[in-house]
Amino acid sequence: IENGQTRGFINLDLDVEATEYLIQKKIPMVMLNEDLTHRGIASVKADEGHGYGEAWKYVNDLGHHHAGFVGVEGEAESFPVRYRRCAAALALLGLPHKLEAPILNPRETDDRVIWRMLEEKFGPFGKGGSWPTLLFAQNDAIAMRLIRVLTERGVHVPRDISVIGNNGSAIAQHCHPTLATLGKPRFEMALAASRLLIDLLARRPGSENRLQVFPVKFLQRESCAAPPS
């Protein structure tokens, strides 16, 4: 930038200081995955609420009425934000379901910690406990780890409990069982950001401060099924 070699940026996960530097230098920029239109920055983001809404509709049709939410401290995706979006989608649909207060694992590597937190929250599984029939996970990595923890303790996914991730990662369709998840339209978002940056560089009217929003989709796979009778 200082040498005049950079004409524009598509900003994907640059830290706050680097982003602020680009704004102050007035470099044409498109923010990807975050809305910075309040700072005059064109932005392309995904609507996770739409994906959670699709997921709630699907599990409602299956017969689920009680869900939990599992996350990890310090992950790249904000745990409180995703939990609030999940809860807001449920409230918007007006479904009479119960979403438990979140379980927040303090980034432990020992799977026994996750199981202990689940039992502390819901009691013993299948022995007088009050477990939900569905667990949302903050992201796909946590969801797959959760499936492993449950399976190692004799809890079958999805026969005994369903699990839904978030991120639509490539590995989610290759694990066992294949993971139901929320997926961003990454190709479409990247294409939109590229076109928007070209418009900014060409100074086309309406390109500055423009916001484009793409709906997140619920990807149904084997880890989500009807609850046990």
N, C-alpha and C positions, 0 to 999 in steps of 0.2 A: 504493500500500500504506500509506504513512504517513498518508494522508488517509482511510483506511478505505473506499475505493471499490472495492477488489479483494477478491473473496471466494475466488477460486481460480485456479490456473494449470494449463495444459497446457504443459509445458516441452519445447520442441523446439530444441535447439542453443543454448540460453543458455550464456554462458561460465561457468566454474567459480565465479567470484566472485559472479555474480548468482544462480546456483543455491544456493550456500552461504547467501547472504542470505535467500532464500526459506525455506530449511530452518530457519535460526535464528529467523525471524519466525513459524515454525509455520503458514505459509500452506498450506491444502489444495492439494496438487500431485500431478500425474501426470507421470512422466518418460516421454517418448516416444523410443524408439530406444536407450535405455540402462537397465540394471538398477541402481536405487538402493534396492532393498529392504533392503540391509544398513544403510541410513541411515533406515529406516522410511518410505520414500517408495514409494507405489504406482507400478508401472512397466509399460509395454507395450513389448515389443521383438520383433525378428525373429530367427529362427534361420537365419543364413547357412549354417551347416554343412549343414542340410537341402538347401539349394539347390546347394551344391557337390557333395553326395552324388548328387543327381539328375543333375548335369552329368557327373560321373565315370561313372555308370552308362551314360549315353547315349553318351559318346565311346568307352567300352569296347566297346559293341555295334557301333559304327562301325569299330573296329579300331585306335584310337589307343592307343599304349603309351608315348609319350615326350612330355612337356609342359614348357613353360616358364612363367614368371610375370613380368610387367612392371609396374612401378609408378613413382611419382614422389614425390620427397621433398616434404613439406609439404602434401600434399593433405588435404582435410577428413577423408576416411576414412583410418583408420590403416593404412598399408601393411603393417607387420609382422603386425597382427591378421588381416587378410584372407589373407595368405599362410599363416599358421598354420592358419586355418580350412580353407583349401583342402587343405593337407597332411594335416590331421587327418581330413578326410572321406575322403581316399584311404586312409589307414591303417585307418580304421574298416571300410571295405569289404573290406580285405585283398587289393586288386588288385595284381598284380605290375608296376605301372607305375613309370616314372621321372619324378619331378617335380624339375626342376633348381632349384638355388639361385636366388633371385630376382635379376632385373636391376633396379637402382634408378637411374632417370634423375634427375640432380640438377636437376630443374626447368628444363632448358634449353628455349628456344623454337625452336632450330634443329633441324629434323628429321634433319639429318645426324648429330647426336649420338646419336640413338636407333639409327640404322642402324649407326654405328660400334660402339656397345656390343653390338648383336646379333652383329656379325661377330667382335668380340673374344671373345665368349662361345662362339659356335657355329662359327666359321670361315666361309669363303666359302659362300654359298648355292649348292647344287647342284654344287659343285666340290671335293668331298672334305671338306666340312664335316660337322658332326654336329648338324644342326638338328633340333629337335623337330617333330612334325607338328601340334602344337597349342600356342597361346599363350593363357594366361589373362591378363587385364588387370585392374588394381586397380579401375577403374571404366569406364563407357561412354565418357567423353571420351578417356581414354587408349587404349581399344580402337579408337575411330574414327581417332584420330591414327596408331595403329600400322598400321591397314589402309592409310591413305594413304601412309605411308612405304614399306610393302612394295610396294604397287601401283606407285608411282613408280619402283621399281627392278626392275620386271618380275616380281615375285613375286605370283602370283594367289591371292586369297582367295575361296573356300576350296579351290580345286583343288590348290594347292601347300602351303598351310598354313591351318589353321582358327584363328579368333580368337573368344574368349568374353569379354564384358565383365561388368560388375556395376552394378546400380542400377535396371535396368528403366526408364531414362529414355524420355520420349516420342519423342525424336528417333531413338532406336535402331531403331525400326521404319520409319523413313523414309529412312535413309541407304542407300548402295549399296556392297556388298550389305547387306541388312538384318542387324542385329547380334543374334546370340545373346547372351543376357545373363541375369543373375539378378535377379528382380523381387520386391520386397516387396509384400504385399497392403496397400497404403497406405490404401485406403478402409476396409477392415475394422479396421486398426490405429487409425485416427483415430476411428472410431465407438466402438471399445472404450475408447479413452482418454476420450472425451466421457462415455460412460456411467459409467465409473469415477469421473470427477470429480463427476458428479451424485450418485453413491453416497456419496462422501466428504463432500460438502456436506450431504447428508441424514443423515450419521452412521450409515449402514447397517452392521450388523455384518459384519466380514470385508472391508471395503473398504480399510482401512489396510494398508499393507505388502503388498498383493496384487500378484502378478506374472502377467501374461498374455503368452504367447509364441506367435507366429505363424510358420509355416514359410515360408521364402523358396522361390520356385519357379524352376526352370530354364525359360527361354523359348527354345525352339529356333527358329532362323531361318537365313537363307542363309549366314551367315559361318562356320557349322560343318557340315562334311560329312565323308565318309569320307576317310582319308588316301590319298595317291597310292600306287599299287602299287609 
